[in-house]
Amino acid sequence: MADMTEKTSKAGPIHARPAVSDEMIEYVGILAKLELSGAEKEEAKKDMERMLAYIDKLNELDTEGVEPMTHRFPLTNVFREDIPGEESLPHTGLAERELINRESILKNAPEQKNGAFKVPKTVE
């Protein structure tokens, strides 16, 4: 059975976590499809211990009343509303957005057929 490490914090008890074992490192190596030498396994074990110790340190913080966030910076949706049949150019430099329809697009086409651009055949 794995050695369990247990601590308490200002927020209450921290759930016990198993100590990093050779078997755990071997298992992580298999999951990551890594072939680790003995020295690399020892180094990975030390690294994982340091990472878990840091997480334990973070768990000691009192986060009562702290609003969870999904991103470091406030994000808002900058996309326009998708209205079928009406497309606009957002960065035309015009005072108003210019609505574009199929006819106005195709009037600049060198060739058109059945309401679409006609292009040279590319596949035999």
C-alpha positions as CSV (number, residue, x, y, z in Angstrom):
1,M,0.0,0.0,0.0
2,A,1.3,3.5,-0.9
3,D,2.6,5.8,1.8
4,M,0.0,8.6,2.4
5,T,0.9,12.2,3.1
6,E,-1.7,14.2,5.0
7,K,-1.7,17.9,6.0
8,T,-4.1,20.6,7.3
9,S,-4.5,24.1,6.1
10,K,-6.4,27.3,7.3
11,A,-9.3,26.1,5.1
12,G,-9.4,22.7,6.8
13,P,-7.8,19.3,6.3
14,I,-6.1,18.6,3.0
15,H,-7.0,15.2,1.6
16,A,-4.1,12.7,1.8
17,R,-2.2,12.0,-1.4
18,P,0.0,9.0,-2.0
19,A,3.7,9.5,-2.0
20,V,5.4,9.3,-5.4
21,S,6.5,5.8,-5.9
22,D,8.6,4.0,-8.5
23,E,5.5,2.3,-9.7
24,M,3.7,5.7,-10.2
25,I,6.6,7.0,-12.2
26,E,6.6,3.8,-14.3
27,Y,2.9,4.1,-14.9
28,V,3.1,7.8,-15.9
29,G,6.0,6.9,-18.2
30,I,3.8,4.2,-19.9
31,L,0.9,6.6,-20.3
32,A,3.2,9.2,-21.8
33,K,4.8,6.5,-24.0
34,L,8.3,7.3,-22.6
35,E,11.1,4.9,-22.1
36,L,13.0,6.3,-19.1
37,S,16.3,5.2,-17.8
38,G,16.9,4.6,-14.1
39,A,18.4,8.1,-13.7
40,E,15.6,9.7,-15.6
41,K,13.0,7.9,-13.4
42,E,14.7,9.2,-10.3
43,E,14.8,12.7,-11.8
44,A,11.1,12.4,-12.8
45,K,10.3,11.2,-9.2
46,K,12.0,14.3,-7.7
47,D,10.2,16.6,-10.2
48,M,6.8,15.1,-9.4
49,E,7.5,15.4,-5.7
50,R,8.3,19.1,-6.2
51,M,5.2,19.7,-8.3
52,L,2.9,17.9,-5.7
53,A,4.6,19.8,-2.8
54,Y,3.8,23.1,-4.7
55,I,0.2,22.0,-5.1
56,D,0.1,21.2,-1.4
57,K,1.4,24.7,-0.7
58,L,-1.3,26.2,-2.9
59,N,-3.9,24.1,-1.0
60,E,-2.8,25.9,2.2
61,L,-4.2,29.2,0.9
62,D,-7.6,30.3,2.2
63,T,-9.7,30.8,-0.9
64,E,-13.0,31.4,0.9
65,G,-14.9,34.0,-0.9
66,V,-12.6,34.0,-4.0
67,E,-14.6,33.9,-7.2
68,P,-13.3,31.1,-9.5
69,M,-12.2,32.2,-12.9
70,T,-11.8,30.5,-16.2
71,H,-9.2,32.8,-17.6
72,R,-6.6,35.2,-16.3
73,F,-8.0,38.1,-18.3
74,P,-11.6,39.0,-18.7
75,L,-12.8,37.8,-22.1
76,T,-15.8,38.8,-24.1
77,N,-17.2,37.6,-27.4
78,V,-16.1,40.0,-30.1
79,F,-17.9,38.2,-33.0
80,R,-20.8,39.8,-34.8
81,E,-24.2,38.1,-34.7
82,D,-24.5,35.5,-37.4
83,I,-27.5,36.6,-39.6
84,P,-28.0,34.2,-42.6
85,G,-28.0,36.0,-45.9
86,E,-26.4,39.2,-44.7
87,E,-22.7,39.5,-44.5
88,S,-20.8,42.6,-43.6
89,L,-17.3,43.9,-43.8
90,P,-16.3,44.8,-40.2
91,H,-13.1,46.6,-41.1
92,T,-13.9,48.6,-44.3
93,G,-13.1,52.0,-42.8
94,L,-16.5,53.2,-43.8
95,A,-18.8,55.1,-41.5
96,E,-21.4,52.3,-41.9
97,R,-20.9,48.7,-42.6
98,E,-21.6,47.7,-46.1
99,L,-24.0,44.9,-46.6
100,I,-22.9,42.4,-49.2
101,N,-25.1,40.1,-51.2
102,R,-24.4,37.5,-53.8
103,E,-24.9,39.9,-56.8
104,S,-22.6,42.5,-55.5
105,I,-19.9,39.9,-54.9
106,L,-20.3,38.3,-58.3
107,K,-20.3,41.5,-60.3
108,N,-16.5,41.6,-59.8
109,A,-16.0,38.0,-60.9
110,P,-14.2,37.4,-64.2
111,E,-16.6,34.5,-64.8
112,Q,-19.7,33.2,-63.1
113,K,-22.1,30.4,-63.5
114,N,-25.4,29.6,-61.6
115,G,-24.7,32.3,-59.0
116,A,-21.2,31.1,-58.2
117,F,-17.6,31.9,-59.2
118,K,-16.5,29.9,-62.3
119,V,-12.9,28.8,-62.0
120,P,-10.6,26.6,-64.1
121,K,-10.9,22.9,-63.6
122,T,-8.2,21.7,-61.2
123,V,-8.9,18.0,-60.9
124,E,-8.9,15.6,-63.9
